[in-house]
């Protein structure tokens, strides 16, 4: 991966897995998108932007609640999934733009709400993205973020090693405090927050990243996750459970955090 930019890594990963990821996100994360939209509590005349919108999961949750919403993402293959999903949902107040979350082509103080779902761990400069979200929001407007977090700071090394083995575009998972500090440092005031959890099956998690049991990335991620079991050193709470009789399935827990801040 030497010499490749973070943007290239992200675009490669999500181009390769656009269909699998869109299928997962638009169904399994829809409730979380609704939760973030409810916490953000936009007015009906609100102009909103969905940073790193992917297949449009959070864009879709916002569309019925706002006047207009624009989704911005680096990966054309994901934007195609988002446009199709929006068309199927009959949403006419949505548009999508290919662009960088760290430098969106919008004026200062030009929108009422900026959201970002499950993307801060992919940013090589999350502070820049937080500043960009704050920049385009009007005084009194809001920024809403949800992302995966580290349950405890001491989980960082093992946790991120597992994530990077699965996905080369993963940069770093933050703690809940660090995620909040990014927004506060951007000049925002936290007005709502709360945790979330999701139980995942290892094989499905790997499939969404484009890997199967014959792939090196699958084997290495499995090795690291199993190695973290004694003492739960990565904070994933992994365990083997029986499913369908004698078949064993590896499950683990992803912890997330919801934040809404005001300018």
CORRA-V175813 format. One record per pair of residues at least 12 apart in sequence whose ideal C-beta (glycine too) atoms are under 7 Angstrom apart, sorted by sequence separation. I is the first residue (numbers start at 1). J is the second residue. D is the distance in Angstrom with one decimal. If there is no record, write none. Layout:
I;J;D / I;J;D
This chain:
50;62;6.7 / 59;71;4.2 / 160;172;5.9 / 206;218;5.2 / 238;250;6.3 / 239;251;5.9 / 83;96;5.7 / 160;173;6.0 / 180;193;6.9 / 225;238;5.3 / 48;62;5.2 / 82;96;5.3 / 159;173;5.8 / 238;252;4.2 / 56;71;5.5 / 206;221;6.6 / 237;252;6.1 / 236;252;4.1 / 237;253;4.4 / 79;96;4.9 / 116;133;6.7 / 236;253;6.2 / 48;66;4.8 / 53;71;3.2 / 50;69;6.2 / 53;72;6.1 / 54;73;5.9 / 79;98;6.0 / 114;133;4.0 / 42;62;6.9 / 46;66;4.2 / 47;67;6.1 / 53;73;4.9 / 202;222;6.9 / 46;67;6.0 / 47;68;5.5 / 48;69;4.3 / 49;70;5.2 / 50;71;4.3 / 51;72;5.9 / 52;73;5.8 / 36;58;6.4 / 45;67;5.0 / 50;72;6.9 / 76;98;5.7 / 101;123;6.9 / 114;136;6.1 / 153;175;5.6 / 42;65;5.3 / 44;67;6.7 / 49;72;6.4 / 55;78;5.4 / 59;82;6.5 / 71;94;7.0 / 102;125;6.0 / 114;137;5.4 / 150;173;5.2 / 202;225;6.9 / 33;57;4.9 / 37;61;4.3 / 42;66;5.1 / 54;78;4.9 / 69;93;6.6 / 113;137;7.0 / 149;173;6.4 / 150;174;6.8 / 33;58;4.6 / 37;62;5.4 / 60;85;6.5 / 68;93;4.9 / 69;94;5.6 / 70;95;5.2 / 71;96;4.6 / 72;97;5.1 / 73;98;6.7 / 111;136;5.4 / 112;137;7.0 / 120;145;6.7 / 148;173;5.4 / 149;174;6.0 / 150;175;4.9 / 55;81;4.1 / 56;82;3.2 / 60;86;6.7 / 67;93;6.5 / 74;100;6.3 / 102;128;4.6 / 110;136;5.5 / 111;137;6.0 / 112;138;6.0 / 121;147;6.0 / 149;175;5.9 / 30;57;6.3 / 33;60;6.8 / 34;61;5.1 / 55;82;4.9 / 59;86;7.0 / 70;97;6.1 / 72;99;4.8 / 102;129;5.3 / 108;135;5.6 / 111;138;6.9 / 120;147;4.4 / 121;148;5.7 / 149;176;5.0 / 225;252;6.8 / 29;57;5.1 / 33;61;3.7 / 37;65;5.8 / 54;82;6.9 / 63;91;4.4 / 101;129;5.0 / 104;132;6.0 / 108;136;6.7 / 113;141;6.1 / 118;146;6.5 / 119;147;6.9 / 25;54;6.0 / 26;55;5.6 / 53;82;6.1 / 56;85;5.3 / 60;89;6.0 / 72;101;6.4 / 103;132;6.7 / 109;138;4.6 / 112;141;4.6 / 113;142;5.2 / 114;143;5.0 / 115;144;4.5 / 116;145;5.0 / 117;146;5.3 / 118;147;5.7 / 25;55;5.3 / 55;85;6.1 / 56;86;5.7 / 63;93;5.8 / 102;132;5.9 / 106;136;4.7 / 109;139;6.8 / 111;141;6.8 / 118;148;6.6 / 149;179;6.4 / 26;57;5.5 / 60;91;6.8 / 63;94;5.2 / 101;132;6.8 / 113;144;6.9 / 25;57;4.6 / 72;104;5.6 / 104;136;6.4 / 147;179;6.2 / 22;55;3.6 / 21;55;6.7 / 145;179;6.7 / 59;94;5.9 / 145;183;6.9 / 143;183;6.2 / 166;206;6.6 / 167;209;5.4 / 53;96;6.9 / 166;209;5.2 / 143;188;5.7 / 122;169;5.6 / 124;171;5.6 / 122;170;6.6 / 123;171;6.4 / 201;249;5.7 / 202;250;3.9 / 52;101;4.8 / 121;170;5.9 / 122;171;6.1 / 51;101;4.5 / 121;171;6.2 / 201;251;5.8 / 202;252;6.7 / 121;172;6.2 / 166;217;6.2 / 200;251;6.8 / 121;173;5.0 / 130;182;4.4 / 134;186;4.0 / 165;217;6.3 / 199;251;5.8 / 200;252;5.8 / 62;115;6.8 / 130;183;5.6 / 134;187;5.4 / 120;174;6.6 / 134;188;5.5 / 199;253;5.7 / 200;254;5.8 / 49;104;6.8 / 127;182;5.7 / 131;186;4.7 / 165;220;4.5 / 166;221;4.5 / 22;78;6.8 / 126;182;5.7 / 130;186;4.2 / 165;221;4.4 / 197;253;5.6 / 198;254;5.0 / 49;106;6.9 / 58;115;5.5 / 127;185;6.5 / 197;255;5.6 / 18;77;3.8 / 22;81;3.8 / 26;85;5.7 / 58;117;4.2 / 120;179;6.7 / 162;221;6.1 / 165;224;5.6 / 15;75;5.7 / 18;78;5.4 / 57;117;6.5 / 195;255;6.6 / 196;256;4.3 / 14;75;4.4 / 195;256;7.0 / 15;77;4.4 / 49;111;5.4 / 162;224;4.7 / 195;257;5.6 / 196;258;6.4 / 11;74;5.4 / 14;77;6.6 / 18;81;5.6 / 48;111;6.3 / 51;114;6.2 / 161;224;5.7 / 162;225;5.5 / 10;74;5.7 / 11;75;5.0 / 14;78;5.3 / 47;111;4.5 / 48;112;6.6 / 51;115;6.8 / 52;116;5.8 / 193;257;6.9 / 194;258;5.1 / 10;75;6.9 / 47;112;5.3 / 48;113;4.2 / 49;114;5.0 / 50;115;5.3 / 51;116;4.1 / 193;258;6.3 / 46;112;4.3 / 162;228;6.8 / 193;259;5.0 / 7;74;5.8 / 46;113;5.4 / 48;115;6.7 / 52;119;3.6 / 51;119;6.9 / 192;260;4.1 / 190;259;6.3 / 191;260;5.5 / 42;112;6.5 / 158;228;5.0 / 191;261;6.3 / 42;113;5.0 / 190;261;5.0 / 191;262;5.1 / 162;234;5.5 / 189;261;5.9 / 40;113;5.8 / 188;261;3.6 / 189;262;5.2 / 188;262;6.5 / 40;115;6.5 / 158;233;4.3 / 159;234;4.2 / 188;263;5.8 / 158;234;3.9 / 159;235;5.7 / 183;259;6.2 / 187;263;6.8 / 51;129;6.6 / 155;233;6.7 / 179;257;5.8 / 183;261;4.4 / 36;115;6.4 / 155;234;5.4 / 180;259;5.9 / 155;235;3.6 / 179;259;6.1 / 36;117;6.4 / 176;257;4.4 / 51;133;6.2 / 152;235;6.0 / 33;117;6.3 / 151;235;3.9 / 150;235;6.0 / 49;136;6.6 / 7;100;7.0 / 40;142;5.5 / 40;144;4.0 / 151;255;5.1 / 39;144;6.3 / 148;254;5.8 / 149;255;5.5 / 148;255;6.9 / 149;256;6.2 / 36;144;5.3 / 148;256;5.4 / 149;257;4.6 / 147;256;6.4 / 36;146;5.1 / 146;256;5.8 / 147;257;6.7 / 146;257;6.8 / 10;122;5.6 / 146;258;4.7 / 32;146;6.3 / 145;259;4.9 / 144;260;4.7 / 6;124;4.0 / 142;260;5.9 / 143;261;4.9 / 142;261;6.7 / 142;262;5.4 / 140;262;6.9 / 141;263;5.3 / 140;263;6.6 / 139;263;5.6 / 138;263;7.0 / 137;263;4.9 / 134;263;6.0 / 39;192;4.9 / 13;167;6.0 / 13;168;6.7 / 13;169;4.4 / 9;168;5.4 / 10;169;4.5 / 9;169;4.2 / 32;196;6.5 / 6;171;6.7 / 1;168;5.6 / 24;208;5.0 / 20;207;6.4 / 21;208;5.7 / 20;208;5.0 / 20;210;6.7 / 17;208;6.6 / 17;209;6.2 / 17;210;4.3 / 16;210;5.3 / 39;258;5.9 / 40;260;5.4 / 39;260;4.8 / 36;258;5.8 / 35;258;6.5
